[in-house]
Amino acid sequence: DPVPRCDACGGIVRPDIVLYEEPLDDDVFERAEREVREADVMIVGGSSLVVNPAAWLVRRFGGKHLIIINYSETPYDAFAEFVIRDSVGKVLGEIAK
């Protein structure tokens, strides 16, 4: 797809995402930590779980059912109830059927 541009000035429209090596919004990350601590189930999809601070969220998980969907091993596989070695899109697509 072409790069999205502003209709008014023609400048590149920045996506509403955090790019690699950019800081995370503190309020958003604190809310994520709180939600993860209170969750019963956590599904991690398509992450090596080696890039922090996002990978730290798995350490904050307070529930019983950790599910990891990833092609390769992660440092948290031993703590997961289920580890699925496949494409996250494929697995979630099958679940959605």
Gaussian input, Z-matrix of N, CA and C with variables (Angstrom, degrees):
# hf/3-21g

backbone

0 1
 N
 C     1     B1
 C     2     B2     1     A1
 N     3     B3     2     A2     1     D1
 C     4     B4     3     A3     2     D2
 C     5     B5     4     A4     3     D3
 N     6     B6     5     A5     4     D4
 C     7     B7     6     A6     5     D5
 C     8     B8     7     A7     6     D6
 N     9     B9     8     A8     7     D7
 C    10    B10     9     A9     8     D8
 C    11    B11    10    A10     9     D9
 N    12    B12    11    A11    10    D10
 C    13    B13    12    A12    11    D11
 C    14    B14    13    A13    12    D12
 N    15    B15    14    A14    13    D13
 C    16    B16    15    A15    14    D14
 C    17    B17    16    A16    15    D15
 N    18    B18    17    A17    16    D16
 C    19    B19    18    A18    17    D17
 C    20    B20    19    A19    18    D18
 N    21    B21    20    A20    19    D19
 C    22    B22    21    A21    20    D20
 C    23    B23    22    A22    21    D21
 N    24    B24    23    A23    22    D22
 C    25    B25    24    A24    23    D23
 C    26    B26    25    A25    24    D24
 N    27    B27    26    A26    25    D25
 C    28    B28    27    A27    26    D26
 C    29    B29    28    A28    27    D27
 N    30    B30    29    A29    28    D28
 C    31    B31    30    A30    29    D29
 C    32    B32    31    A31    30    D30
 N    33    B33    32    A32    31    D31
 C    34    B34    33    A33    32    D32
 C    35    B35    34    A34    33    D33
 N    36    B36    35    A35    34    D34
 C    37    B37    36    A36    35    D35
 C    38    B38    37    A37    36    D36
 N    39    B39    38    A38    37    D37
 C    40    B40    39    A39    38    D38
 C    41    B41    40    A40    39    D39
 N    42    B42    41    A41    40    D40
 C    43    B43    42    A42    41    D41
 C    44    B44    43    A43    42    D42
 N    45    B45    44    A44    43    D43
 C    46    B46    45    A45    44    D44
 C    47    B47    46    A46    45    D45
 N    48    B48    47    A47    46    D46
 C    49    B49    48    A48    47    D47
 C    50    B50    49    A49    48    D48
 N    51    B51    50    A50    49    D49
 C    52    B52    51    A51    50    D50
 C    53    B53    52    A52    51    D51
 N    54    B54    53    A53    52    D52
 C    55    B55    54    A54    53    D53
 C    56    B56    55    A55    54    D54
 N    57    B57    56    A56    55    D55
 C    58    B58    57    A57    56    D56
 C    59    B59    58    A58    57    D57
 N    60    B60    59    A59    58    D58
 C    61    B61    60    A60    59    D59
 C    62    B62    61    A61    60    D60
 N    63    B63    62    A62    61    D61
 C    64    B64    63    A63    62    D62
 C    65    B65    64    A64    63    D63
 N    66    B66    65    A65    64    D64
 C    67    B67    66    A66    65    D65
 C    68    B68    67    A67    66    D66
 N    69    B69    68    A68    67    D67
 C    70    B70    69    A69    68    D68
 C    71    B71    70    A70    69    D69
 N    72    B72    71    A71    70    D70
 C    73    B73    72    A72    71    D71
 C    74    B74    73    A73    72    D72
 N    75    B75    74    A74    73    D73
 C    76    B76    75    A75    74    D74
 C    77    B77    76    A76    75    D75
 N    78    B78    77    A77    76    D76
 C    79    B79    78    A78    77    D77
 C    80    B80    79    A79    78    D78
 N    81    B81    80    A80    79    D79
 C    82    B82    81    A81    80    D80
 C    83    B83    82    A82    81    D81
 N    84    B84    83    A83    82    D82
 C    85    B85    84    A84    83    D83
 C    86    B86    85    A85    84    D84
 N    87    B87    86    A86    85    D85
 C    88    B88    87    A87    86    D86
 C    89    B89    88    A88    87    D87
 N    90    B90    89    A89    88    D88
 C    91    B91    90    A90    89    D89
 C    92    B92    91    A91    90    D90
 N    93    B93    92    A92    91    D91
 C    94    B94    93    A93    92    D92
 C    95    B95    94    A94    93    D93
 N    96    B96    95    A95    94    D94
 C    97    B97    96    A96    95    D95
 C    98    B98    97    A97    96    D96
 N    99    B99    98    A98    97    D97
 C   100   B100    99    A99    98    D98
 C   101   B101   100   A100    99    D99
 N   102   B102   101   A101   100   D100
 C   103   B103   102   A102   101   D101
 C   104   B104   103   A103   102   D102
 N   105   B105   104   A104   103   D103
 C   106   B106   105   A105   104   D104
 C   107   B107   106   A106   105   D105
 N   108   B108   107   A107   106   D106
 C   109   B109   108   A108   107   D107
 C   110   B110   109   A109   108   D108
 N   111   B111   110   A110   109   D109
 C   112   B112   111   A111   110   D110
 C   113   B113   112   A112   111   D111
 N   114   B114   113   A113   112   D112
 C   115   B115   114   A114   113   D113
 C   116   B116   115   A115   114   D114
 N   117   B117   116   A116   115   D115
 C   118   B118   117   A117   116   D116
 C   119   B119   118   A118   117   D117
 N   120   B120   119   A119   118   D118
 C   121   B121   120   A120   119   D119
 C   122   B122   121   A121   120   D120
 N   123   B123   122   A122   121   D121
 C   124   B124   123   A123   122   D122
 C   125   B125   124   A124   123   D123
 N   126   B126   125   A125   124   D124
 C   127   B127   126   A126   125   D125
 C   128   B128   127   A127   126   D126
 N   129   B129   128   A128   127   D127
 C   130   B130   129   A129   128   D128
 C   131   B131   130   A130   129   D129
 N   132   B132   131   A131   130   D130
 C   133   B133   132   A132   131   D131
 C   134   B134   133   A133   132   D132
 N   135   B135   134   A134   133   D133
 C   136   B136   135   A135   134   D134
 C   137   B137   136   A136   135   D135
 N   138   B138   137   A137   136   D136
 C   139   B139   138   A138   137   D137
 C   140   B140   139   A139   138   D138
 N   141   B141   140   A140   139   D139
 C   142   B142   141   A141   140   D140
 C   143   B143   142   A142   141   D141
 N   144   B144   143   A143   142   D142
 C   145   B145   144   A144   143   D143
 C   146   B146   145   A145   144   D144
 N   147   B147   146   A146   145   D145
 C   148   B148   147   A147   146   D146
 C   149   B149   148   A148   147   D147
 N   150   B150   149   A149   148   D148
 C   151   B151   150   A150   149   D149
 C   152   B152   151   A151   150   D150
 N   153   B153   152   A152   151   D151
 C   154   B154   153   A153   152   D152
 C   155   B155   154   A154   153   D153
 N   156   B156   155   A155   154   D154
 C   157   B157   156   A156   155   D155
 C   158   B158   157   A157   156   D156
 N   159   B159   158   A158   157   D157
 C   160   B160   159   A159   158   D158
 C   161   B161   160   A160   159   D159
 N   162   B162   161   A161   160   D160
 C   163   B163   162   A162   161   D161
 C   164   B164   163   A163   162   D162
 N   165   B165   164   A164   163   D163
 C   166   B166   165   A165   164   D164
 C   167   B167   166   A166   165   D165
 N   168   B168   167   A167   166   D166
 C   169   B169   168   A168   167   D167
 C   170   B170   169   A169   168   D168
 N   171   B171   170   A170   169   D169
 C   172   B172   171   A171   170   D170
 C   173   B173   172   A172   171   D171
 N   174   B174   173   A173   172   D172
 C   175   B175   174   A174   173   D173
 C   176   B176   175   A175   174   D174
 N   177   B177   176   A176   175   D175
 C   178   B178   177   A177   176   D176
 C   179   B179   178   A178   177   D177
 N   180   B180   179   A179   178   D178
 C   181   B181   180   A180   179   D179
 C   182   B182   181   A181   180   D180
 N   183   B183   182   A182   181   D181
 C   184   B184   183   A183   182   D182
 C   185   B185   184   A184   183   D183
 N   186   B186   185   A185   184   D184
 C   187   B187   186   A186   185   D185
 C   188   B188   187   A187   186   D186
 N   189   B189   188   A188   187   D187
 C   190   B190   189   A189   188   D188
 C   191   B191   190   A190   189   D189
 N   192   B192   191   A191   190   D190
 C   193   B193   192   A192   191   D191
 C   194   B194   193   A193   192   D192
 N   195   B195   194   A194   193   D193
 C   196   B196   195   A195   194   D194
 C   197   B197   196   A196   195   D195
 N   198   B198   197   A197   196   D196
 C   199   B199   198   A198   197   D197
 C   200   B200   199   A199   198   D198
 N   201   B201   200   A200   199   D199
 C   202   B202   201   A201   200   D200
 C   203   B203   202   A202   201   D201
 N   204   B204   203   A203   202   D202
 C   205   B205   204   A204   203   D203
 C   206   B206   205   A205   204   D204
 N   207   B207   206   A206   205   D205
 C   208   B208   207   A207   206   D206
 C   209   B209   208   A208   207   D207
 N   210   B210   209   A209   208   D208
 C   211   B211   210   A210   209   D209
 C   212   B212   211   A211   210   D210
 N   213   B213   212   A212   211   D211
 C   214   B214   213   A213   212   D212
 C   215   B215   214   A214   213   D213
 N   216   B216   215   A215   214   D214
 C   217   B217   216   A216   215   D215
 C   218   B218   217   A217   216   D216
 N   219   B219   218   A218   217   D217
 C   220   B220   219   A219   218   D218
 C   221   B221   220   A220   219   D219
 N   222   B222   221   A221   220   D220
 C   223   B223   222   A222   221   D221
 C   224   B224   223   A223   222   D222
 N   225   B225   224   A224   223   D223
 C   226   B226   225   A225   224   D224
 C   227   B227   226   A226   225   D225
 N   228   B228   227   A227   226   D226
 C   229   B229   228   A228   227   D227
 C   230   B230   229   A229   228   D228
 N   231   B231   230   A230   229   D229
 C   232   B232   231   A231   230   D230
 C   233   B233   232   A232   231   D231
 N   234   B234   233   A233   232   D232
 C   235   B235   234   A234   233   D233
 C   236   B236   235   A235   234   D234
 N   237   B237   236   A236   235   D235
 C   238   B238   237   A237   236   D236
 C   239   B239   238   A238   237   D237
 N   240   B240   239   A239   238   D238
 C   241   B241   240   A240   239   D239
 C   242   B242   241   A241   240   D240
 N   243   B243   242   A242   241   D241
 C   244   B244   243   A243   242   D242
 C   245   B245   244   A244   243   D243
 N   246   B246   245   A245   244   D244
 C   247   B247   246   A246   245   D245
 C   248   B248   247   A247   246   D246
 N   249   B249   248   A248   247   D247
 C   250   B250   249   A249   248   D248
 C   251   B251   250   A250   249   D249
 N   252   B252   251   A251   250   D250
 C   253   B253   252   A252   251   D251
 C   254   B254   253   A253   252   D252
 N   255   B255   254   A254   253   D253
 C   256   B256   255   A255   254   D254
 C   257   B257   256   A256   255   D255
 N   258   B258   257   A257   256   D256
 C   259   B259   258   A258   257   D257
 C   260   B260   259   A259   258   D258
 N   261   B261   260   A260   259   D259
 C   262   B262   261   A261   260   D260
 C   263   B263   262   A262   261   D261
 N   264   B264   263   A263   262   D262
 C   265   B265   264   A264   263   D263
 C   266   B266   265   A265   264   D264
 N   267   B267   266   A266   265   D265
 C   268   B268   267   A267   266   D266
 C   269   B269   268   A268   267   D267
 N   270   B270   269   A269   268   D268
 C   271   B271   270   A270   269   D269
 C   272   B272   271   A271   270   D270
 N   273   B273   272   A272   271   D271
 C   274   B274   273   A273   272   D272
 C   275   B275   274   A274   273   D273
 N   276   B276   275   A275   274   D274
 C   277   B277   276   A276   275   D275
 C   278   B278   277   A277   276   D276
 N   279   B279   278   A278   277   D277
 C   280   B280   279   A279   278   D278
 C   281   B281   280   A280   279   D279
 N   282   B282   281   A281   280   D280
 C   283   B283   282   A282   281   D281
 C   284   B284   283   A283   282   D282
 N   285   B285   284   A284   283   D283
 C   286   B286   285   A285   284   D284
 C   287   B287   286   A286   285   D285
 N   288   B288   287   A287   286   D286
 C   289   B289   288   A288   287   D287
 C   290   B290   289   A289   288   D288

   B1=1.4556
   B2=1.5197
   B3=1.3084
   B4=1.4641
   B5=1.5346
   B6=1.3263
   B7=1.4593
   B8=1.5253
   B9=1.3436
   B10=1.4768
   B11=1.5245
   B12=1.3132
   B13=1.4671
   B14=1.5275
   B15=1.2947
   B16=1.4637
   B17=1.5239
   B18=1.3254
   B19=1.4676
   B20=1.5253
   B21=1.3316
   B22=1.4667
   B23=1.5267
   B24=1.3484
   B25=1.4685
   B26=1.5289
   B27=1.3384
   B28=1.4517
   B29=1.5165
   B30=1.3480
   B31=1.4618
   B32=1.5155
   B33=1.3157
   B34=1.4677
   B35=1.5201
   B36=1.3164
   B37=1.4570
   B38=1.5230
   B39=1.3217
   B40=1.4594
   B41=1.5259
   B42=1.3403
   B43=1.4655
   B44=1.5275
   B45=1.3118
   B46=1.4693
   B47=1.5228
   B48=1.3266
   B49=1.4591
   B50=1.5214
   B51=1.3134
   B52=1.4611
   B53=1.5164
   B54=1.3156
   B55=1.4494
   B56=1.5247
   B57=1.3205
   B58=1.4569
   B59=1.5301
   B60=1.3198
   B61=1.4650
   B62=1.5279
   B63=1.3144
   B64=1.4567
   B65=1.5260
   B66=1.3209
   B67=1.4695
   B68=1.5256
   B69=1.3190
   B70=1.4570
   B71=1.5231
   B72=1.3025
   B73=1.4553
   B74=1.5280
   B75=1.3315
   B76=1.4692
   B77=1.5229
   B78=1.3230
   B79=1.4648
   B80=1.5255
   B81=1.3084
   B82=1.4618
   B83=1.5202
   B84=1.3283
   B85=1.4641
   B86=1.5291
   B87=1.3418
   B88=1.4660
   B89=1.5229
   B90=1.3196
   B91=1.4705
   B92=1.5247
   B93=1.3408
   B94=1.4641
   B95=1.5285
   B96=1.3302
   B97=1.4702
   B98=1.5205
   B99=1.3199
   B100=1.4700
   B101=1.5282
   B102=1.3181
   B103=1.4676
   B104=1.5290
   B105=1.3316
   B106=1.4691
   B107=1.5290
   B108=1.3315
   B109=1.4746
   B110=1.5273
   B111=1.3302
   B112=1.4626
   B113=1.5314
   B114=1.3180
   B115=1.4689
   B116=1.5277
   B117=1.3134
   B118=1.4673
   B119=1.5238
   B120=1.3430
   B121=1.4547
   B122=1.5314
   B123=1.3262
   B124=1.4603
   B125=1.5156
   B126=1.3287
   B127=1.4570
   B128=1.5196
   B129=1.3222
   B130=1.4579
   B131=1.5184
   B132=1.3203
   B133=1.4514
   B134=1.5092
   B135=1.3298
   B136=1.4479
   B137=1.5087
   B138=1.3184
   B139=1.4584
   B140=1.5163
   B141=1.3195
   B142=1.4609
   B143=1.5171
   B144=1.3160
   B145=1.4635
   B146=1.5222
   B147=1.3119
   B148=1.4583
   B149=1.5289
   B150=1.3305
   B151=1.4599
   B152=1.5234
   B153=1.3191
   B154=1.4611
   B155=1.5225
   B156=1.3189
   B157=1.4530
   B158=1.5288
   B159=1.3147
   B160=1.4635
   B161=1.5275
   B162=1.3180
   B163=1.4622
   B164=1.5249
   B165=1.3242
   B166=1.4701
   B167=1.5208
   B168=1.3148
   B169=1.4635
   B170=1.5222
   B171=1.3183
   B172=1.4645
   B173=1.5274
   B174=1.3143
   B175=1.4721
   B176=1.5165
   B177=1.3162
   B178=1.4667
   B179=1.5316
   B180=1.3326
   B181=1.4611
   B182=1.5228
   B183=1.3265
   B184=1.4529
   B185=1.5136
   B186=1.3177
   B187=1.4583
   B188=1.5154
   B189=1.3166
   B190=1.4635
   B191=1.5228
   B192=1.3174
   B193=1.4550
   B194=1.5279
   B195=1.3267
   B196=1.4595
   B197=1.5262
   B198=1.3265
   B199=1.4609
   B200=1.5298
   B201=1.3219
   B202=1.4601
   B203=1.5253
   B204=1.3328
   B205=1.4598
   B206=1.5261
   B207=1.3200
   B208=1.4578
   B209=1.5225
   B210=1.3155
   B211=1.4647
   B212=1.5231
   B213=1.3301
   B214=1.4597
   B215=1.5289
   B216=1.3260
   B217=1.4580
   B218=1.5225
   B219=1.3343
   B220=1.4604
   B221=1.5233
   B222=1.3207
   B223=1.4624
   B224=1.5289
   B225=1.3201
   B226=1.4608
   B227=1.5193
   B228=1.3149
   B229=1.4650
   B230=1.5300
   B231=1.3172
   B232=1.4703
   B233=1.5258
   B234=1.3186
   B235=1.4652
   B236=1.5211
   B237=1.3277
   B238=1.4620
   B239=1.5187
   B240=1.3105
   B241=1.4616
   B242=1.5244
   B243=1.3429
   B244=1.4517
   B245=1.5232
   B246=1.3275
   B247=1.4596
   B248=1.5233
   B249=1.3077
   B250=1.4570
   B251=1.5163
   B252=1.3256
   B253=1.4656
   B254=1.5235
   B255=1.3273
   B256=1.4584
   B257=1.5149
   B258=1.3074
   B259=1.4559
   B260=1.5273
   B261=1.3225
   B262=1.4580
   B263=1.5271
   B264=1.3328
   B265=1.4602
   B266=1.5131
   B267=1.3148
   B268=1.4619
   B269=1.5250
   B270=1.3265
   B271=1.4770
   B272=1.5085
   B273=1.3313
   B274=1.4557
   B275=1.5184
   B276=1.3312
   B277=1.4586
   B278=1.5164
   B279=1.3285
   B280=1.4597
   B281=1.5242
   B282=1.3296
   B283=1.4631
   B284=1.5253
   B285=1.3307
   B286=1.4580
   B287=1.5302
   B288=1.3317
   B289=1.4757
   B290=1.5054
   A1=109.25
   A2=116.87
   A3=118.80
   A4=110.33
   A5=115.45
   A6=121.45
   A7=108.30
   A8=118.11
   A9=118.97
   A10=111.20
   A11=115.62
   A12=121.93
   A13=110.45
   A14=115.44
   A15=122.66
   A16=109.02
   A17=116.63
   A18=121.07
   A19=111.73
   A20=116.83
   A21=120.41
   A22=112.90
   A23=116.72
   A24=118.52
   A25=114.04
   A26=117.39
   A27=121.32
   A28=114.75
   A29=116.94
   A30=121.00
   A31=111.66
   A32=115.68
   A33=121.40
   A34=109.30
   A35=116.51
   A36=122.27
   A37=107.93
   A38=115.72
   A39=120.90
   A40=109.23
   A41=117.93
   A42=119.79
   A43=110.59
   A44=116.16
   A45=121.81
   A46=109.56
   A47=115.69
   A48=122.65
   A49=108.58
   A50=115.82
   A51=121.06
   A52=107.10
   A53=115.52
   A54=120.63
   A55=110.01
   A56=116.50
   A57=122.05
   A58=110.67
   A59=115.80
   A60=126.57
   A61=113.55
   A62=119.33
   A63=121.26
   A64=108.58
   A65=117.56
   A66=119.35
   A67=110.95
   A68=114.86
   A69=120.40
   A70=108.83
   A71=117.22
   A72=122.22
   A73=108.50
   A74=117.42
   A75=121.61
   A76=112.56
   A77=117.70
   A78=120.58
   A79=111.44
   A80=115.92
   A81=120.25
   A82=110.59
   A83=117.32
   A84=120.48
   A85=110.84
   A86=118.19
   A87=120.88
   A88=111.14
   A89=116.67
   A90=119.60
   A91=110.31
   A92=117.10
   A93=120.89
   A94=110.29
   A95=117.53
   A96=120.75
   A97=111.01
   A98=116.57
   A99=121.50
   A100=110.58
   A101=116.97
   A102=120.89
   A103=111.33
   A104=116.65
   A105=121.24
   A106=110.63
   A107=117.15
   A108=120.13
   A109=111.71
   A110=116.64
   A111=121.28
   A112=113.55
   A113=118.07
   A114=121.54
   A115=111.60
   A116=116.12
   A117=122.01
   A118=111.11
   A119=115.81
   A120=122.31
   A121=108.19
   A122=115.18
   A123=119.93
   A124=107.98
   A125=116.01
   A126=121.84
   A127=107.38
   A128=116.09
   A129=121.63
   A130=106.43
   A131=116.80
   A132=119.69
   A133=113.13
   A134=115.71
   A135=121.45
   A136=115.15
   A137=117.34
   A138=120.63
   A139=110.61
   A140=116.33
   A141=120.48
   A142=110.98
   A143=116.95
   A144=124.18
   A145=112.73
   A146=115.82
   A147=119.96
   A148=112.06
   A149=118.24
   A150=121.53
   A151=108.51
   A152=115.52
   A153=121.07
   A154=109.31
   A155=118.34
   A156=127.23
   A157=115.79
   A158=118.41
   A159=119.49
   A160=112.21
   A161=118.56
   A162=121.20
   A163=111.84
   A164=116.82
   A165=119.89
   A166=112.02
   A167=117.32
   A168=119.13
   A169=111.89
   A170=117.52
   A171=119.77
   A172=109.89
   A173=117.80
   A174=121.32
   A175=112.08
   A176=117.08
   A177=121.68
   A178=112.42
   A179=116.67
   A180=120.42
   A181=110.17
   A182=116.41
   A183=121.52
   A184=114.32
   A185=117.66
   A186=120.95
   A187=112.91
   A188=114.53
   A189=121.07
   A190=113.89
   A191=118.45
   A192=120.77
   A193=111.42
   A194=116.29
   A195=121.97
   A196=108.02
   A197=115.57
   A198=122.45
   A199=107.71
   A200=116.14
   A201=120.88
   A202=108.68
   A203=115.05
   A204=121.54
   A205=106.32
   A206=117.07
   A207=121.07
   A208=108.98
   A209=116.34
   A210=120.01
   A211=112.62
   A212=116.89
   A213=119.58
   A214=111.38
   A215=115.16
   A216=121.17
   A217=111.12
   A218=115.25
   A219=121.55
   A220=108.06
   A221=117.90
   A222=120.62
   A223=113.33
   A224=117.72
   A225=121.36
   A226=113.66
   A227=117.82
   A228=120.85
   A229=112.40
   A230=117.40
   A231=120.96
   A232=112.06
   A233=117.54
   A234=121.52
   A235=112.54
   A236=117.11
   A237=121.62
   A238=111.60
   A239=115.24
   A240=121.12
   A241=109.73
   A242=115.52
   A243=121.38
   A244=109.39
   A245=116.19
   A246=122.56
   A247=106.38
   A248=115.67
   A249=121.33
   A250=108.21
   A251=116.65
   A252=122.44
   A253=109.66
   A254=115.45
   A255=120.38
   A256=108.82
   A257=116.25
   A258=122.56
   A259=109.41
   A260=116.53
   A261=120.01
   A262=110.48
   A263=117.50
   A264=120.60
   A265=112.31
   A266=115.98
   A267=120.78
   A268=111.04
   A269=116.56
   A270=120.66
   A271=111.30
   A272=117.79
   A273=119.76
   A274=111.47
   A275=117.33
   A276=120.59
   A277=112.21
   A278=115.87
   A279=120.12
   A280=111.94
   A281=116.25
   A282=120.29
   A283=110.52
   A284=116.54
   A285=121.06
   A286=113.68
   A287=117.06
   A288=120.04
   A289=112.15
   D1=149.48
   D2=176.86
   D3=-67.27
   D4=156.57
   D5=177.43
   D6=-66.36
   D7=129.18
   D8=-179.59
   D9=-67.93
   D10=137.88
   D11=-177.84
   D12=-125.64
   D13=150.05
   D14=177.00
   D15=-69.07
   D16=130.91
   D17=178.94
   D18=-65.11
   D19=-32.38
   D20=-175.56
   D21=-79.05
   D22=-47.34
   D23=-172.52
   D24=-113.51
   D25=-12.82
   D26=-179.25
   D27=82.97
   D28=-0.08
   D29=178.82
   D30=-70.75
   D31=160.78
   D32=178.95
   D33=-70.49
   D34=132.95
   D35=177.87
   D36=-85.82
   D37=121.77
   D38=-178.81
   D39=-79.23
   D40=131.67
   D41=178.86
   D42=-68.53
   D43=154.27
   D44=179.84
   D45=-86.19
   D46=63.28
   D47=179.20
   D48=-139.28
   D49=164.86
   D50=174.18
   D51=-96.52
   D52=123.04
   D53=179.41
   D54=-88.54
   D55=162.38
   D56=-177.73
   D57=-53.80
   D58=134.83
   D59=179.46
   D60=71.84
   D61=7.10
   D62=173.03
   D63=-89.33
   D64=148.07
   D65=178.32
   D66=-71.27
   D67=147.98
   D68=175.01
   D69=-84.41
   D70=149.56
   D71=175.34
   D72=-64.89
   D73=125.12
   D74=-175.99
   D75=-58.48
   D76=-43.80
   D77=-178.81
   D78=-64.28
   D79=-42.01
   D80=179.55
   D81=-65.54
   D82=-42.65
   D83=-179.00
   D84=-67.45
   D85=-40.24
   D86=177.29
   D87=-62.28
   D88=-40.56
   D89=177.18
   D90=-64.58
   D91=-41.61
   D92=178.45
   D93=-60.75
   D94=-43.88
   D95=177.73
   D96=-58.98
   D97=-45.27
   D98=-179.85
   D99=-62.09
   D100=-45.91
   D101=-179.67
   D102=-63.36
   D103=-40.84
   D104=-179.69
   D105=-65.83
   D106=-41.34
   D107=178.94
   D108=-61.59
   D109=-33.27
   D110=-175.23
   D111=-92.98
   D112=-7.59
   D113=-176.34
   D114=-75.10
   D115=147.06
   D116=174.21
   D117=-86.46
   D118=-32.91
   D119=-176.93
   D120=-129.84
   D121=138.56
   D122=174.40
   D123=-130.95
   D124=124.57
   D125=176.32
   D126=-110.22
   D127=120.47
   D128=177.57
   D129=-107.29
   D130=121.50
   D131=-176.32
   D132=-122.97
   D133=127.92
   D134=172.18
   D135=68.48
   D136=32.96
   D137=179.83
   D138=-128.31
   D139=139.19
   D140=175.77
   D141=-76.39
   D142=-14.81
   D143=-178.19
   D144=58.51
   D145=36.12
   D146=175.39
   D147=-118.40
   D148=-7.37
   D149=179.34
   D150=-96.97
   D151=120.56
   D152=-179.94
   D153=-104.33
   D154=156.50
   D155=12.58
   D156=-87.77
   D157=-7.53
   D158=-177.66
   D159=-59.65
   D160=-37.74
   D161=-179.79
   D162=-64.43
   D163=-25.09
   D164=178.58
   D165=-63.31
   D166=-22.22
   D167=-178.78
   D168=-59.50
   D169=-32.05
   D170=179.20
   D171=-63.03
   D172=-35.65
   D173=177.87
   D174=-65.35
   D175=-25.09
   D176=-178.63
   D177=-85.86
   D178=-9.47
   D179=-175.96
   D180=-60.77
   D181=126.40
   D182=-177.78
   D183=-106.47
   D184=-0.05
   D185=-176.94
   D186=-88.45
   D187=-170.56
   D188=-175.68
   D189=-105.70
   D190=-17.42
   D191=-169.69
   D192=-119.33
   D193=89.20
   D194=176.26
   D195=-96.09
   D196=125.90
   D197=-179.63
   D198=-123.05
   D199=126.33
   D200=-179.96
   D201=-116.83
   D202=126.02
   D203=176.66
   D204=-116.98
   D205=110.00
   D206=-177.64
   D207=-161.90
   D208=148.95
   D209=178.29
   D210=-65.54
   D211=-37.31
   D212=-174.29
   D213=-115.46
   D214=169.29
   D215=178.90
   D216=-62.95
   D217=152.96
   D218=173.88
   D219=-128.20
   D220=162.28
   D221=177.74
   D222=-65.74
   D223=-11.74
   D224=-175.96
   D225=-107.14
   D226=4.78
   D227=-178.28
   D228=-55.49
   D229=-39.12
   D230=-177.43
   D231=-66.42
   D232=-20.80
   D233=-179.36
   D234=-93.51
   D235=-8.25
   D236=-175.47
   D237=-84.64
   D238=143.41
   D239=173.99
   D240=-72.19
   D241=-38.38
   D242=177.73
   D243=-134.28
   D244=137.50
   D245=172.59
   D246=-125.43
   D247=122.69
   D248=-178.81
   D249=-115.66
   D250=120.12
   D251=-178.92
   D252=-94.74
   D253=85.70
   D254=-178.95
   D255=-165.45
   D256=179.47
   D257=177.06
   D258=-70.75
   D259=130.49
   D260=179.11
   D261=-61.47
   D262=-37.70
   D263=178.05
   D264=-62.68
   D265=-41.89
   D266=179.23
   D267=-65.98
   D268=-46.98
   D269=-178.28
   D270=-63.38
   D271=-48.83
   D272=-179.42
   D273=-68.47
   D274=-31.28
   D275=174.55
   D276=-62.70
   D277=-40.38
   D278=177.83
   D279=-67.62
   D280=-38.10
   D281=178.81
   D282=-65.82
   D283=-36.59
   D284=-176.81
   D285=-71.92
   D286=-15.14
   D287=-178.05
   D288=-67.55

